[in-house]
Amino acid sequence: MAEAVIVVCPHCHTPNRLPVKRLGEAAVCGKCKSPMFHGEPLELDADSFERHLGRSDIPVLVDFWAPWCGPCRSMAPAFAQAARQLEPEYRLAKLNTEAEQALAARFGIRSIPTLVLFRGGREIARQSGAMDTAGIVGWARRQG
Ligand SMILES: [Zn+2]
């Protein structure tokens, strides 16, 4: 396993090189000094999406959602709970498809909520429909 990985700061979106053995500790960003992990999903826009997808060595699990979508709102607490279980092995993020329609179109998001798992900037799996916490965590871990 690599001794260090690139993790993108959830605040200033600066890539940080972190020792793998310190990932589970309270790592802070070298630039803005904010915690690298909060145990909650990060809200992305088109710019920060590119920075996280383009640089992150850890898998990024994105919840494509919209404010008007009832099932999306119902799933939000489960997704937040999943972040507490999956970080720091994964970065969990949310992408508002109403605000970022071009990005949703680029990924062919036809129904929401849709979870898409990215590794090394490439999509490796996706799953549409609301899931509970155990479902989200289990699905992410099954993707290897
Ligand atoms: Zn930062």
Backbone and ligand atoms as CSV (ligand in chain L), in Angstrom:
chain,resi,resn,atom,element,x,y,z
A,1,MET,N,N,0.837,-1.201,0.000
A,1,MET,CA,C,0.000,0.000,0.000
A,1,MET,C,C,0.875,1.256,0.000
A,2,ALA,N,N,0.410,2.293,-0.643
A,2,ALA,CA,C,1.150,3.555,-0.689
A,2,ALA,C,C,1.326,4.113,0.725
A,3,GLU,N,N,2.431,4.806,0.941
A,3,GLU,CA,C,2.664,5.370,2.267
A,3,GLU,C,C,1.987,6.716,2.440
A,4,ALA,N,N,1.723,7.382,1.327
A,4,ALA,CA,C,1.056,8.675,1.406
A,4,ALA,C,C,0.038,8.766,0.273
A,5,VAL,N,N,-1.029,9.475,0.519
A,5,VAL,CA,C,-2.067,9.653,-0.496
A,5,VAL,C,C,-2.426,11.135,-0.584
A,6,ILE,N,N,-2.936,11.507,-1.753
A,6,ILE,CA,C,-3.425,12.872,-1.932
A,6,ILE,C,C,-4.894,12.911,-1.506
A,7,VAL,N,N,-5.175,13.796,-0.576
A,7,VAL,CA,C,-6.548,14.028,-0.137
A,7,VAL,C,C,-6.826,15.510,-0.368
A,8,VAL,N,N,-7.994,15.804,-0.935
A,8,VAL,CA,C,-8.324,17.199,-1.249
A,8,VAL,C,C,-9.090,17.804,-0.082
A,9,CYS,N,N,-8.647,18.988,0.335
A,9,CYS,CA,C,-9.278,19.672,1.472
A,9,CYS,C,C,-10.745,19.980,1.165
A,10,PRO,N,N,-11.664,19.674,2.109
A,10,PRO,CA,C,-13.084,19.952,1.875
A,10,PRO,C,C,-13.431,21.441,1.967
A,11,HIS,N,N,-12.490,22.276,2.424
A,11,HIS,CA,C,-12.778,23.711,2.571
A,11,HIS,C,C,-12.196,24.532,1.431
A,12,CYS,N,N,-10.854,24.448,1.275
A,12,CYS,CA,C,-10.209,25.297,0.267
A,12,CYS,C,C,-9.888,24.502,-0.996
A,13,HIS,N,N,-10.182,23.201,-0.986
A,13,HIS,CA,C,-10.017,22.319,-2.150
A,13,HIS,C,C,-8.570,22.228,-2.628
A,14,THR,N,N,-7.629,22.408,-1.692
A,14,THR,CA,C,-6.213,22.228,-1.997
A,14,THR,C,C,-5.837,20.766,-1.776
A,15,PRO,N,N,-5.148,20.153,-2.753
A,15,PRO,CA,C,-4.686,18.780,-2.532
A,15,PRO,C,C,-3.608,18.746,-1.442
A,16,ASN,N,N,-3.746,17.820,-0.503
A,16,ASN,CA,C,-2.770,17.630,0.571
A,16,ASN,C,C,-2.224,16.217,0.486
A,17,ARG,N,N,-0.923,16.073,0.683
A,17,ARG,CA,C,-0.338,14.738,0.746
A,17,ARG,C,C,-0.303,14.311,2.209
A,18,LEU,N,N,-1.019,13.235,2.513
A,18,LEU,CA,C,-1.116,12.783,3.900
A,18,LEU,C,C,-0.562,11.371,4.022
A,19,PRO,N,N,0.197,11.108,5.097
A,19,PRO,CA,C,0.633,9.729,5.347
A,19,PRO,C,C,-0.584,8.844,5.595
A,20,VAL,N,N,-0.607,7.672,4.985
A,20,VAL,CA,C,-1.755,6.779,5.126
A,20,VAL,C,C,-2.044,6.474,6.591
A,21,LYS,N,N,-0.970,6.300,7.378
A,21,LYS,CA,C,-1.199,5.911,8.771
A,21,LYS,C,C,-1.792,7.050,9.602
A,22,ARG,N,N,-1.773,8.255,9.071
A,22,ARG,CA,C,-2.354,9.368,9.817
A,22,ARG,C,C,-3.746,9.744,9.338
A,23,LEU,N,N,-4.252,9.034,8.331
A,23,LEU,CA,C,-5.561,9.396,7.768
A,23,LEU,C,C,-6.670,9.372,8.816
A,24,GLY,N,N,-6.588,8.393,9.709
A,24,GLY,CA,C,-7.655,8.255,10.704
A,24,GLY,C,C,-7.547,9.253,11.839
A,25,GLU,N,N,-6.442,9.980,11.877
A,25,GLU,CA,C,-6.279,10.963,12.942
A,25,GLU,C,C,-6.836,12.310,12.489
A,26,ALA,N,N,-6.687,13.303,13.344
A,26,ALA,CA,C,-7.294,14.604,13.050
A,26,ALA,C,C,-6.381,15.416,12.144
A,27,ALA,N,N,-6.213,14.961,10.895
A,27,ALA,CA,C,-5.360,15.679,9.951
A,27,ALA,C,C,-5.987,17.016,9.597
A,28,VAL,N,N,-5.147,18.040,9.468
A,28,VAL,CA,C,-5.631,19.354,9.038
A,28,VAL,C,C,-4.951,19.750,7.737
A,29,CYS,N,N,-5.626,20.605,6.989
A,29,CYS,CA,C,-5.118,21.084,5.706
A,29,CYS,C,C,-3.880,21.959,5.919
A,30,GLY,N,N,-2.846,21.717,5.117
A,30,GLY,CA,C,-1.626,22.492,5.231
A,30,GLY,C,C,-1.813,23.952,4.845
A,31,LYS,N,N,-2.846,24.230,4.057
A,31,LYS,CA,C,-3.064,25.601,3.600
A,31,LYS,C,C,-4.026,26.377,4.510
A,32,CYS,N,N,-5.223,25.822,4.732
A,32,CYS,CA,C,-6.234,26.584,5.485
A,32,CYS,C,C,-6.408,26.111,6.925
A,33,LYS,N,N,-5.685,25.036,7.300
A,33,LYS,CA,C,-5.695,24.511,8.680
A,33,LYS,C,C,-7.043,23.953,9.124
A,34,SER,N,N,-7.952,23.730,8.177
A,34,SER,CA,C,-9.239,23.131,8.536
A,34,SER,C,C,-9.098,21.612,8.587
A,35,PRO,N,N,-9.971,20.950,9.325
A,35,PRO,CA,C,-9.928,19.479,9.373
A,35,PRO,C,C,-10.146,18.890,7.982
A,36,MET,N,N,-9.417,17.817,7.683
A,36,MET,CA,C,-9.548,17.187,6.372
A,36,MET,C,C,-10.791,16.307,6.292
A,37,PHE,N,N,-11.292,15.887,7.449
A,37,PHE,CA,C,-12.504,15.067,7.480
A,37,PHE,C,C,-13.403,15.544,8.605
A,38,HIS,N,N,-14.697,15.559,8.334
A,38,HIS,CA,C,-15.678,16.027,9.315
A,38,HIS,C,C,-16.659,14.957,9.728
A,39,GLY,N,N,-16.621,13.823,9.032
A,39,GLY,CA,C,-17.663,12.845,9.278
A,39,GLY,C,C,-18.991,13.300,8.707
A,40,GLU,N,N,-18.928,14.139,7.678
A,40,GLU,CA,C,-20.163,14.526,6.994
A,40,GLU,C,C,-19.859,14.841,5.535
A,41,PRO,N,N,-20.862,14.702,4.667
A,41,PRO,CA,C,-20.623,14.923,3.238
A,41,PRO,C,C,-20.283,16.380,2.944
A,42,LEU,N,N,-19.503,16.532,1.900
A,42,LEU,CA,C,-19.059,17.834,1.428
A,42,LEU,C,C,-19.956,18.256,0.265
A,43,GLU,N,N,-20.373,19.521,0.235
A,43,GLU,CA,C,-21.173,20.036,-0.879
A,43,GLU,C,C,-20.243,20.500,-1.996
A,44,LEU,N,N,-20.418,19.942,-3.166
A,44,LEU,CA,C,-19.575,20.311,-4.295
A,44,LEU,C,C,-20.330,21.169,-5.301
A,45,ASP,N,N,-19.570,22.042,-6.001
A,45,ASP,CA,C,-20.097,22.686,-7.197
A,45,ASP,C,C,-19.225,22.213,-8.361
A,46,ALA,N,N,-19.440,22.767,-9.532
A,46,ALA,CA,C,-18.724,22.253,-10.706
A,46,ALA,C,C,-17.213,22.374,-10.542
A,47,ASP,N,N,-16.738,23.496,-9.990
A,47,ASP,CA,C,-15.292,23.701,-9.842
A,47,ASP,C,C,-14.688,22.756,-8.815
A,48,SER,N,N,-15.305,22.693,-7.645
A,48,SER,CA,C,-14.727,21.845,-6.599
A,48,SER,C,C,-14.871,20.369,-6.972
A,49,PHE,N,N,-15.908,20.036,-7.717
A,49,PHE,CA,C,-16.073,18.655,-8.211
A,49,PHE,C,C,-14.851,18.249,-9.025
A,50,GLU,N,N,-14.436,19.131,-9.945
A,50,GLU,CA,C,-13.270,18.815,-10.786
A,50,GLU,C,C,-12.013,18.646,-9.936
A,51,ARG,N,N,-11.868,19.510,-8.938
A,51,ARG,CA,C,-10.659,19.444,-8.119
A,51,ARG,C,C,-10.614,18.161,-7.311
A,52,HIS,N,N,-11.737,17.769,-6.764
A,52,HIS,CA,C,-11.749,16.535,-5.961
A,52,HIS,C,C,-11.594,15.311,-6.844
A,53,LEU,N,N,-12.349,15.279,-7.943
A,53,LEU,CA,C,-12.261,14.108,-8.833
A,53,LEU,C,C,-10.889,14.007,-9.465
A,54,GLY,N,N,-10.316,15.165,-9.797
A,54,GLY,CA,C,-9.056,15.154,-10.514
A,54,GLY,C,C,-7.853,14.817,-9.659
A,55,ARG,N,N,-7.933,15.101,-8.364
A,55,ARG,CA,C,-6.737,14.961,-7.540
A,55,ARG,C,C,-6.813,13.910,-6.450
A,56,SER,N,N,-8.003,13.560,-6.021
A,56,SER,CA,C,-8.118,12.696,-4.846
A,56,SER,C,C,-7.633,11.272,-5.118
A,57,ASP,N,N,-6.758,10.787,-4.232
A,57,ASP,CA,C,-6.342,9.389,-4.310
A,57,ASP,C,C,-7.345,8.466,-3.642
A,58,ILE,N,N,-8.140,8.992,-2.739
A,58,ILE,CA,C,-9.153,8.147,-2.097
A,58,ILE,C,C,-10.416,8.195,-2.950
A,59,PRO,N,N,-11.205,7.118,-2.936
A,59,PRO,CA,C,-12.426,7.115,-3.743
A,59,PRO,C,C,-13.381,8.219,-3.295
A,60,VAL,N,N,-14.079,8.796,-4.254
A,60,VAL,CA,C,-15.049,9.852,-3.958
A,60,VAL,C,C,-16.444,9.328,-4.298
A,61,LEU,N,N,-17.304,9.309,-3.299
A,61,LEU,CA,C,-18.674,8.836,-3.467
A,61,LEU,C,C,-19.584,10.057,-3.520
A,62,VAL,N,N,-20.218,10.262,-4.683
A,62,VAL,CA,C,-21.014,11.473,-4.893
A,62,VAL,C,C,-22.506,11.129,-4.936
A,63,ASP,N,N,-23.266,11.861,-4.145
A,63,ASP,CA,C,-24.725,11.761,-4.137
A,63,ASP,C,C,-25.259,12.864,-5.054
A,64,PHE,N,N,-25.740,12.470,-6.231
A,64,PHE,CA,C,-26.393,13.420,-7.140
A,64,PHE,C,C,-27.835,13.550,-6.667
A,65,TRP,N,N,-28.230,14.765,-6.277
A,65,TRP,CA,C,-29.521,14.969,-5.643
A,65,TRP,C,C,-30.096,16.308,-6.098
A,66,ALA,N,N,-31.292,16.631,-5.619
A,66,ALA,CA,C,-31.882,17.958,-5.857
A,66,ALA,C,C,-32.804,18.291,-4.689
A,67,PRO,N,N,-32.934,19.598,-4.398
A,67,PRO,CA,C,-33.745,20.004,-3.239
A,67,PRO,C,C,-35.223,19.615,-3.354
A,68,TRP,N,N,-35.746,19.522,-4.603
A,68,TRP,CA,C,-37.170,19.230,-4.770
A,68,TRP,C,C,-37.473,17.736,-4.678
A,69,CYS,N,N,-36.461,16.912,-4.567
A,69,CYS,CA,C,-36.620,15.458,-4.626
A,69,CYS,C,C,-36.821,14.881,-3.231
A,70,GLY,N,N,-38.027,14.404,-2.967
A,70,GLY,CA,C,-38.354,13.859,-1.642
A,70,GLY,C,C,-37.458,12.705,-1.218
A,71,PRO,N,N,-37.301,11.697,-2.093
A,71,PRO,CA,C,-36.422,10.574,-1.718
A,71,PRO,C,C,-34.983,11.020,-1.429
A,72,CYS,N,N,-34.518,12.073,-2.150
A,72,CYS,CA,C,-33.160,12.591,-1.894
A,72,CYS,C,C,-33.075,13.151,-0.480
A,73,ARG,N,N,-34.107,13.944,-0.114
A,73,ARG,CA,C,-34.090,14.545,1.223
A,73,ARG,C,C,-34.199,13.469,2.293
A,74,SER,N,N,-34.993,12.424,2.008
A,74,SER,CA,C,-35.124,11.329,2.974
A,74,SER,C,C,-33.808,10.598,3.157
A,75,MET,N,N,-33.030,10.488,2.064
A,75,MET,CA,C,-31.785,9.727,2.142
A,75,MET,C,C,-30.655,10.539,2.776
A,76,ALA,N,N,-30.790,11.878,2.845
A,76,ALA,CA,C,-29.686,12.727,3.313
A,76,ALA,C,C,-29.131,12.310,4.683
A,77,PRO,N,N,-29.982,12.031,5.675
A,77,PRO,CA,C,-29.413,11.619,6.978
A,77,PRO,C,C,-28.644,10.300,6.880
A,78,ALA,N,N,-29.123,9.379,6.050
A,78,ALA,CA,C,-28.424,8.100,5.885
A,78,ALA,C,C,-27.075,8.306,5.220
A,79,PHE,N,N,-27.031,9.225,4.251
A,79,PHE,CA,C,-25.770,9.499,3.561
A,79,PHE,C,C,-24.781,10.162,4.532
A,80,ALA,N,N,-25.293,11.072,5.378
A,80,ALA,CA,C,-24.428,11.721,6.375
A,80,ALA,C,C,-23.893,10.679,7.361
A,81,GLN,N,N,-24.739,9.771,7.757
A,81,GLN,CA,C,-24.312,8.701,8.678
A,81,GLN,C,C,-23.272,7.804,7.999
A,82,ALA,N,N,-23.470,7.551,6.726
A,82,ALA,CA,C,-22.514,6.728,5.973
A,82,ALA,C,C,-21.147,7.409,5.928
A,83,ALA,N,N,-21.120,8.746,5.866
A,83,ALA,CA,C,-19.845,9.470,5.854
A,83,ALA,C,C,-19.058,9.191,7.124
A,84,ARG,N,N,-19.763,9.109,8.252
A,84,ARG,CA,C,-19.073,8.841,9.520
A,84,ARG,C,C,-18.434,7.458,9.509
A,85,GLN,N,N,-19.026,6.523,8.747
A,85,GLN,CA,C,-18.488,5.159,8.712
A,85,GLN,C,C,-17.441,4.977,7.621
A,86,LEU,N,N,-17.571,5.704,6.525
A,86,LEU,CA,C,-16.682,5.471,5.374
A,86,LEU,C,C,-15.441,6.362,5.367
A,87,GLU,N,N,-15.509,7.535,6.004
A,87,GLU,CA,C,-14.307,8.362,6.085
A,87,GLU,C,C,-13.333,7.728,7.081
A,88,PRO,N,N,-12.007,7.844,6.861
A,88,PRO,CA,C,-11.335,8.573,5.799
A,88,PRO,C,C,-10.962,7.713,4.584
A,89,GLU,N,N,-11.492,6.488,4.529
A,89,GLU,CA,C,-11.167,5.656,3.355
A,89,GLU,C,C,-11.815,6.217,2.087
A,90,TYR,N,N,-12.950,6.888,2.260
A,90,TYR,CA,C,-13.694,7.472,1.140
A,90,TYR,C,C,-13.971,8.937,1.463
A,91,ARG,N,N,-14.143,9.739,0.422
A,91,ARG,CA,C,-14.652,11.097,0.577
A,91,ARG,C,C,-16.106,11.063,0.113
A,92,LEU,N,N,-17.028,11.504,0.950
A,92,LEU,CA,C,-18.434,11.549,0.562
A,92,LEU,C,C,-18.819,12.977,0.223
A,93,ALA,N,N,-19.508,13.135,-0.890
A,93,ALA,CA,C,-19.836,14.465,-1.372
A,93,ALA,C,C,-21.225,14.478,-1.988
A,94,LYS,N,N,-21.816,15.672,-2.028
A,94,LYS,CA,C,-23.139,15.856,-2.611
A,94,LYS,C,C,-23.049,16.856,-3.755
A,95,LEU,N,N,-23.791,16.565,-4.805
A,95,LEU,CA,C,-23.802,17.452,-5.956
A,95,LEU,C,C,-25.266,17.767,-6.274
A,96,ASN,N,N,-25.618,19.038,-6.145
A,96,ASN,CA,C,-26.983,19.489,-6.406
A,96,ASN,C,C,-27.196,19.572,-7.920
A,97,THR,N,N,-27.999,18.652,-8.462
A,97,THR,CA,C,-28.159,18.576,-9.919
A,97,THR,C,C,-29.000,19.716,-10.469
A,98,GLU,N,N,-29.758,20.385,-9.586
A,98,GLU,CA,C,-30.532,21.535,-10.046
A,98,GLU,C,C,-29.596,22.729,-10.265
A,99,ALA,N,N,-28.612,22.879,-9.367
A,99,ALA,CA,C,-27.655,23.983,-9.475
A,99,ALA,C,C,-26.594,23.706,-10.533
A,100,GLU,N,N,-26.284,22.440,-10.737
A,100,GLU,CA,C,-25.192,22.066,-11.657
A,100,GLU,C,C,-25.726,21.138,-12.742
A,101,GLN,N,N,-26.626,21.666,-13.565
A,101,GLN,CA,C,-27.313,20.822,-14.548
A,101,GLN,C,C,-26.367,20.295,-15.626
A,102,ALA,N,N,-25.358,21.094,-15.983
A,102,ALA,CA,C,-24.437,20.648,-17.032
A,102,ALA,C,C,-23.653,19.420,-16.572
A,103,LEU,N,N,-23.263,19.441,-15.302
A,103,LEU,CA,C,-22.507,18.316,-14.752
A,103,LEU,C,C,-23.398,17.061,-14.688
A,104,ALA,N,N,-24.637,17.252,-14.263
A,104,ALA,CA,C,-25.562,16.121,-14.198
A,104,ALA,C,C,-25.781,15.536,-15.589
A,105,ALA,N,N,-25.877,16.415,-16.592
A,105,ALA,CA,C,-26.070,15.947,-17.964
A,105,ALA,C,C,-24.838,15.196,-18.458
A,106,ARG,N,N,-23.658,15.719,-18.093
A,106,ARG,CA,C,-22.424,15.075,-18.536
A,106,ARG,C,C,-22.322,13.641,-18.026
A,107,PHE,N,N,-22.814,13.424,-16.816
A,107,PHE,CA,C,-22.759,12.075,-16.254
A,107,PHE,C,C,-24.023,11.280,-16.535
A,108,GLY,N,N,-24.927,11.857,-17.321
A,108,GLY,CA,C,-26.122,11.119,-17.709
A,108,GLY,C,C,-27.000,10.741,-16.532
A,109,ILE,N,N,-27.126,11.665,-15.571
A,109,ILE,CA,C,-27.951,11.397,-14.400
A,109,ILE,C,C,-29.422,11.554,-14.804
A,110,ARG,N,N,-30.156,10.460,-14.817
A,110,ARG,CA,C,-31.545,10.491,-15.275
A,110,ARG,C,C,-32.529,10.404,-14.145
A,111,SER,N,N,-32.129,9.825,-13.040
A,111,SER,CA,C,-33.023,9.773,-11.894
A,111,SER,C,C,-32.194,10.069,-10.657
A,112,ILE,N,N,-32.848,10.653,-9.674
A,112,ILE,CA,C,-32.149,10.960,-8.435
A,112,ILE,C,C,-32.961,10.421,-7.273
A,113,PRO,N,N,-32.341,10.085,-6.155
A,113,PRO,CA,C,-30.885,10.160,-5.963
A,113,PRO,C,C,-30.134,9.077,-6.750
A,114,THR,N,N,-28.958,9.455,-7.239
A,114,THR,CA,C,-28.043,8.480,-7.829
A,114,THR,C,C,-26.687,8.644,-7.144
A,115,LEU,N,N,-26.145,7.539,-6.669
A,115,LEU,CA,C,-24.800,7.545,-6.096
A,115,LEU,C,C,-23.822,7.095,-7.160
A,116,VAL,N,N,-22.740,7.856,-7.316
A,116,VAL,CA,C,-21.690,7.463,-8.262
A,116,VAL,C,C,-20.372,7.414,-7.492
A,117,LEU,N,N,-19.678,6.294,-7.635
A,117,LEU,CA,C,-18.391,6.117,-6.966
A,117,LEU,C,C,-17.279,6.317,-7.983
A,118,PHE,N,N,-16.367,7.239,-7.661
A,118,PHE,CA,C,-15.240,7.560,-8.537
A,118,PHE,C,C,-13.941,7.130,-7.861
A,119,ARG,N,N,-13.052,6.579,-8.669
A,119,ARG,CA,C,-11.704,6.301,-8.175
A,119,ARG,C,C,-10.730,6.768,-9.247
A,120,GLY,N,N,-9.725,7.547,-8.835
A,120,GLY,CA,C,-8.764,8.070,-9.795
A,120,GLY,C,C,-9.440,8.909,-10.867
A,121,GLY,N,N,-10.550,9.570,-10.502
A,121,GLY,CA,C,-11.258,10.435,-11.426
A,121,GLY,C,C,-12.187,9.712,-12.379
A,122,ARG,N,N,-12.242,8.381,-12.294
A,122,ARG,CA,C,-13.092,7.609,-13.202
A,122,ARG,C,C,-14.236,6.964,-12.442
A,123,GLU,N,N,-15.398,6.949,-13.099
A,123,GLU,CA,C,-16.548,6.283,-12.485
A,123,GLU,C,C,-16.308,4.786,-12.440
A,124,ILE,N,N,-16.491,4.179,-11.260
A,124,ILE,CA,C,-16.353,2.724,-11.189
A,124,ILE,C,C,-17.683,2.040,-10.874
A,125,ALA,N,N,-18.650,2.791,-10.359
A,125,ALA,CA,C,-19.949,2.180,-10.083
A,125,ALA,C,C,-20.984,3.263,-9.882
A,126,ARG,N,N,-22.239,2.915,-10.154
A,126,ARG,CA,C,-23.323,3.829,-9.809
A,126,ARG,C,C,-24.553,3.041,-9.404
A,127,GLN,N,N,-25.382,3.702,-8.605
A,127,GLN,CA,C,-26.579,3.057,-8.075
A,127,GLN,C,C,-27.653,4.124,-7.920
A,128,SER,N,N,-28.803,3.900,-8.546
A,128,SER,CA,C,-29.904,4.844,-8.419
A,128,SER,C,C,-30.901,4.356,-7.389
A,129,GLY,N,N,-31.582,5.316,-6.761
A,129,GLY,CA,C,-32.611,4.995,-5.780
A,129,GLY,C,C,-32.089,5.192,-4.368
A,130,ALA,N,N,-33.021,5.519,-3.465
A,130,ALA,CA,C,-32.628,5.787,-2.083
A,130,ALA,C,C,-32.177,4.508,-1.392
A,131,MET,N,N,-31.180,4.644,-0.528
A,131,MET,CA,C,-30.688,3.525,0.275
A,131,MET,C,C,-30.580,3.974,1.719
A,132,ASP,N,N,-30.577,3.009,2.635
A,132,ASP,CA,C,-30.326,3.356,4.030
A,132,ASP,C,C,-28.818,3.336,4.287
A,133,THR,N,N,-28.431,3.670,5.513
A,133,THR,CA,C,-27.001,3.786,5.819
A,133,THR,C,C,-26.248,2.489,5.530
A,134,ALA,N,N,-26.777,1.379,6.014
A,134,ALA,CA,C,-26.093,0.093,5.821
A,134,ALA,C,C,-25.999,-0.235,4.336
A,135,GLY,N,N,-27.041,0.127,3.592
A,135,GLY,CA,C,-27.039,-0.116,2.159
A,135,GLY,C,C,-25.958,0.680,1.449
A,136,ILE,N,N,-25.823,1.951,1.821
A,136,ILE,CA,C,-24.808,2.822,1.197
A,136,ILE,C,C,-23.404,2.324,1.532
A,137,VAL,N,N,-23.161,2.050,2.820
A,137,VAL,CA,C,-21.825,1.614,3.253
A,137,VAL,C,C,-21.478,0.273,2.607
A,138,GLY,N,N,-22.424,-0.651,2.614
A,138,GLY,CA,C,-22.177,-1.979,2.042
A,138,GLY,C,C,-21.924,-1.905,0.546
A,139,TRP,N,N,-22.717,-1.090,-0.132
A,139,TRP,CA,C,-22.563,-0.957,-1.590
A,139,TRP,C,C,-21.193,-0.376,-1.917
A,140,ALA,N,N,-20.796,0.694,-1.204
A,140,ALA,CA,C,-19.487,1.334,-1.479
A,140,ALA,C,C,-18.354,0.338,-1.260
A,141,ARG,N,N,-18.432,-0.413,-0.162
A,141,ARG,CA,C,-17.330,-1.342,0.165
A,141,ARG,C,C,-17.293,-2.524,-0.797
A,142,ARG,N,N,-18.427,-2.910,-1.342
A,142,ARG,CA,C,-18.444,-4.044,-2.284
A,142,ARG,C,C,-17.768,-3.688,-3.607
A,143,GLN,N,N,-17.610,-2.385,-3.874
A,143,GLN,CA,C,-17.010,-2.003,-5.150
A,143,GLN,C,C,-15.488,-2.173,-5.133
A,144,GLY,N,N,-14.945,-2.547,-3.981
A,144,GLY,CA,C,-13.524,-2.917,-3.882
A,144,GLY,C,C,-12.584,-1.777,-3.751
L,1,ZN,ZN,ZN,-7.802,23.652,3.129
